[in-house]
């Protein structure tokens, strides 16, 4: 049975019933940092399983609960999630050497508030940035990604947009 994943980032302390309804439909919710408040992840935990990383705006409480990086395997897919990671051919210095040495199948970052899904042909990995699901920032539309992991395949990728 495929795992249903909801990927979000940059909530900056904001969560509402609409976002939580999407969370409740997922087997797991992954948060790529700038959570903003533990209340966000506490609300998500009431409806789904959470994996998260802290971002540059997150305080010591969030940093004590969530790591800088999440490296895990789910359904045979190696995943690396971090907040500030860069993009294919422009990875952050901290990431570049490690990701080149042992690339995951799926690399996730947030930070930019710009939704982007891009295949890195050189490293043969899929990069995802879900954009921003919060109200803080320059984005005009809140965005999230929803997809399924079935054994080693990622499928049924959807962009979710919510007007601010």
N, C-alpha and C positions, 0 to 999 in steps of 0.2 A: 504494500500500500504506500503510495507516494506521501512524502512529508510536505505539508503546506507551510510555506514560510512567508511572513510579512517582514519586509526590511524597511526600517526608517532611520532617520538621523536628524540631528539638529532640532530637537523639540524645544530646547531652551526653556524648560519648565512648563511647557504647555501640553496639555492632553485634553481631549473632549470626548463626548459620547460617540461621535462619528468615527473618530480614530479608534476608539475602544471597540466599536462594532466590527471593524476590520480585524483588529487584534483577536477578537473572540472566534473568528473564523479560521485562524491559523493554528497549526500544531505548535509552532514556535514563532516568537517575535524576536528579531535581531535588531538591536539599536546600535548604530555606528557612531555614537558619541555626541557630545554637547547635549547631554540629557537635561541639565539645568536644575533638576530637583529630583530627589528620590521618590517624591510623590508620583512622578511620571511612571517609573518602573514598578512602583508598588501597585498602582492602578492596573498596569498591564499584567502583573503577576496574578491578579484576581481572575483573569480570563484566559491566560495562556502561559506557556513556558517562555522565559526571557533569557537571552544571551545578549550581553552588552559590553561595550568598552567605554572608558571615559574619554572626554574631549578636552580641549584647551580651556573651556570656560567652567568645567566641572570642579566642584570644591572637594575638600578632603574626605567628606562623608561618601560621596560618589566614588572617589578614587579608592577608598578602603573597601568598597563593595565590588567594584568592577575593575578589571585590569586595563592596561594600555593596549594590549593586543589579545585577541582571542584566536588561538590556533586549534582547530578541531576537525574531526572527520565525522560526517553525517551521511548515512546511506552510501558510503564509498566515495564521497566527494570531500577532498581536502579543502578546507576553508581557512582563510586568514582575514580577520576583520580588525581594523584599526581606524582611528578617527582621521588623522592626517597622514595620508599614504601616497598622494600624488596619482598620476595616471600613466598608462603605458608610454614608454619612452621618456617619462618625466616623473619617475618615482622619487619620493623623498629619500634623501641620503641615508637615513636610518634604516630604510626598508630595502633599498636597491640591492645591496650585496646579498642579503639573505634570500630575497625573492628570486634573484638570479640563480643562486646556488640550488635552491629547492623550491621551485614554483608550486603554489597550490593550484587547484583547478579553478577555484573561485577566490578572487581578491576583492575585498569590500572596504571602502573608505567613505567618509562623509566630508564635513568641513566646508566645502565650497558653496553649499546651498544650490548646486546645479546638478540636476538629475542627468546621469550619463551611464550608459551601458556600452562597453567597448571591449572588443576581443583583442588581446595582445598576441599577435601571430608569432612574435619572436619567442615569448615565454610559454605560448600555448595555454593561456589562462583567460578567464572571463573576468573583467573588472566591472564592478557595479558601484555606483554612488546614487543613493536614493533621493538626493536633493534634501529638502528641509520640510519637516512636518509641523514645525512650530510657527508662531506668529512674528518672531524676531528675525529681522534681516531684510534684504532687498527683494526677495522673491515675492511675486504677486500671487502665486498658486502654491499651496502646500502639496508636496508629492511624496509618494511611497512606492515601493515595488512589491509585487506579490508574485510568487512563483512556486513551483513544486520541484522537489528532488526525488527522483525515482531511480533507485539503485545508484548508478553513476551519471545519470542524465538530469540536466536541468531543463524543465519544460514549462509551458503555459505561463510565460512571463507576461505580466500585466503592469501597466503604469496606472497608479491611482492618483487622481488630481482632486483637490478640494479647494474651492475658492476661499481666499482670506476674507 
